[in-house]
Amino acid sequence: RDPTGTSKTKTIQVLCNLLELELIRINLSSETTIEDLLGRLISDKDNSFSGFKFKEGAFTEAYTKGKVLLLDEVNLAPNPVLKSILTALDSDKITQSIPGIGLKTFYRHEKFRIVATQNPKIGEFSCTRDRLSIKFLETFQVIEFPQFTEEELTCIAKEAANKKNYKNEKIIEQISKFHNEWVKSSLSKNCPQCYTVRDLNVSIKSISDGNDPQEVISWS
C-alpha cells in the first residue's frame, strides 16, 4: 500500500523473473466480478455437447497450478470479490457452483502465492478506493514502498532520457525537482490528479519529441 508510481508492480515482475516463477497479473476495479477471478461458462459449440465449457479465471489458474498471482489495485475491488479471495485463502480448496455442471472443487497448490498492491486513497480514483478490512490486511504481510528521493528520481529521469537520446541534463533535473516538490506540497494531498513517476517518463518523452519543457510541466 504505497504511493502511485513507486514500482510496486515492476518489483514483483522482476522478482518473479529472477526466481523463475510464473506470474499471472490481474488489474482489479469496481467492475471486477467473482467470475473474473474464479471462472465462468463460455461458448464452446465445437467441442462440447452442451455448447459451453468452463474457463478458469486468473485466480483459479494460479491457485490450482502453483503460480504467483498479482492482484493490482486490490482496494478498487468490490467487497464480494474481496470476500471470495479471503474464503479461498482461508481454505485449501475452492468450491464453485457452475450452471449446468454443478459443484466443482479446485484444490490449492502448495506453491501458490498471492501478492496484492494498492494505492493510497488519493488521486483521480480516490472516491472508488475502499479501505481494506483488518481481516483482509492481516492475511497479507504488508510492505510499504517509500517515495523516491530526488536523487533517485533524477536517476530514473536520466535513464528515460538516455533511451530517447535526450541530453539536456538541466531540464531533466528540473523535471525531477518539480516531481519531488509536487509530491511534498499540500496541494497534492487533495488534488484529483497526481504527478507520478509514469508522468515523469511521459514528460521526458514529450520533451524529447520537441515539445516545450514549460508547457509539458504545466500540462502534467
N, C-alpha and C positions, 0 to 999 in steps of 0.2 A: 504494500500500500504506500505508494510513493508518488512524487510529483510527476506530471506528464513529461515524457521525453527523457527519462533518465536511464534508458536502455534496459528496462526490465525484461521485455520480450527477447531482445537480442542476446542478453546474458544467458537465458535458458537455451536458446538455439545454439549458441557457441558451446555451452557446456555439454549438451546432448551430442554435438558433433565430436567433441573431444573424447567423450565416454563411449562413443559409437552406440548411442541409444536412439531408437526410432521415436520421433516426436510427431504427435498429432496436435494441431492447433485449431481452436475454435474461438471466434470472437463472439462474445455474448452481448445481448442487447435486450431492450424491453420487449422485443418481438420474438425472442428465443422461446421455443416450446420444449416440453419434456421429450416429445418425439424427435426434435432436432438432435438431442443428446443420445437418447436410447435407441431410436429407430422407428420406422414406420413401414406400412404396406405401400408397395409401388407396383405399377403395372408391369406385367411380365406375361404377355399373351402367347409368346412363342415357346416358353419353357415351363409353364405352369398350367396345370389342369384348370385351376380356378381363375387364371388370368392375372393373379397377383403373387408377389413374393415379399418376404420381409427383408428389408435392407437395414443393416445395423447402423446406428448413429455413431458419431465420433467417440462418445463416452463408452459405449458398449464395446466398440472395437479395441480401444486401448485397455479397457477393463478385462477383457477375456484373452487378449493376445499379449499382455505384458508390456505394453508400450507406455511412453510418457505422454500424459495428456496436459496440454497447456490451455487453461481457460482464461482468456484475456478479458479484461473489463468485467470481472465477476460481479461487481456491485451494480451493474446495469441489469442483471438478470432478474426476472420476476420471482417472487417468493416460492411458487410451486416448483420452479426449476431448482432453486437452491435446496429446497426440502428433499427433492428427489436425489440430489447429489449427496446430501447427508445420509439419507437412507442407504444408498449404495456403499458409502464409506463405512457405515456402522456394521455392515454385514459382509459375508464372504460371497454373497450371491445377489442377483437382481432377478425378481420375478415380475414379468410383464404380461398383461392380458392383451392378446393380439386378436382383433376381429377376424373371425373365420379360421383361426388357428388354435385359439385357446391360450392357456398359460404356457409361457416359455421362460425357462430359467437360464440365466447367464452366470457363470462362475468366475470369481475374481482370480486372476493370475497372480502368482506370488511376486512377479516382477513389476506389476502395475504401479505406476507412480503418477501423482497428480500435482500440478503446480497452478496456482491461480494468481492473477495480478489484478490490482485495482488502482485507479487514480483517485486523488482527493476530491471531495465534494465541492469543487470549484470549476470554473471554466464554462465552455459552451454547453456542456451536457450536465451541469451540476444539478439541475432540477430533476433529472432522471436517475441520479446515482443514489442508491439507498445505503443506509448504514447496515453493515453486516451484523448479524446477531452474534452474541458472545459465544453461543454454542458452535456456530459455523467457524468463527475465528479460532476457537480452541482446538478445532480439528486439524488446523494447519500450524506449521512453525512459521511465525511472522518474521519476515526480513524486510527491513526498511532501507531504501536506497537514498543517500543524501543528495542534495542538489550538487551539480558540478561546480567546482571552483572556477574563478575567472581564468586561471591558468589552463585548466582542463578544457574549458570552452574554447579558448584561443587555439589550443592544440587540435581540437575537433574541427574548428573552422578552417585552420590552415590545411588540414588533411583534405577537407572537402574542396578547398580552393585548388590544391595540387591536382586533384582529379579533373578539375576544369581548366587546368593550366592558367589559373589566375594568380598574379604575383604581387598585387598591391597589399603588402602586409599592414600598412597603416589602416586601410579600410577594413581589413579583416579584424584587426584588434578593436576598432571602433564598433563593429557589429557585435563582437563578443562582449564588449563593455556594456553596450545597450541591453543585450540579453540579461546580463548579470544585474544591472541596475533595475530593470523592469521586474525581475523576479523578487527583488528585495523591497520594492516600493509598496506602499499601502494601496495604491491604485490597483495593483494586480490581484489583490485578495478578493475583491468583489466584482472584478471585470469579467464579463462573459467570454472574452477572448484571452487566450494565453499565448505568449511568445515562447515557444518551446524550442528544443534542440532541432526538431524537424523544421521549424520555421527558420532557424538559423541556417540550415543547409539550403532551404529554398531561397533564402536571401542571397547566399553565396552564388547559387546557380543563376539567379536573376541578374546579379551584377556582372557575372562572367559572360552573360548573354548580351551585355551592353546597356542595361538599364541604369538609371541614375541612382547612386547609393542612398542619397537622402530620400528619394521617393520610395525606394524599396523598404527602408527602415520605417518610414511614416506609414506606409501601407500595411506592413507587418504588424 
